[in-house]
């Protein structure tokens, strides 16, 4: 596993709008183009947050043991990649907001990552075609 963790946000959509493509099909097309079948670097995602692997481990370890948000975020440590969709927003935002508000739990760096991640979750919630991908490049 690489020593950096990248939080990518879908930033561009490559569907030719000249054709009348149903919304359901567009979502499949966007996702397929974005992940590039897991080959090479994803060029239609932009990295809004980059953190060292050790820092990511420490950050996620601040979440309560056994909570769904921690399980979701630890998926990166197990699989090397996780995808965050709109349906994950509430669960993750609640967990990280509690973490953000807990006195003395987060240092400046972790607070900065939390705030950036919360901004990503807000953007994701407001755009049904967007998703986040956490991966090691």
Secondary structure, 3 states (H helix, E strand, C coil): CCCEEEEEEECCCCCCCCCCCCHHHHHHHHHHHHHHHHCCCCCCEEEEEEEEHHHHHHHHHCCCCCCHHHHHHHHHHHHCEEEECHHHHHHHHHHHHHHHHCCCCCCHHHHHHHHHHHHHHHHHHHCCCCCEEEECC
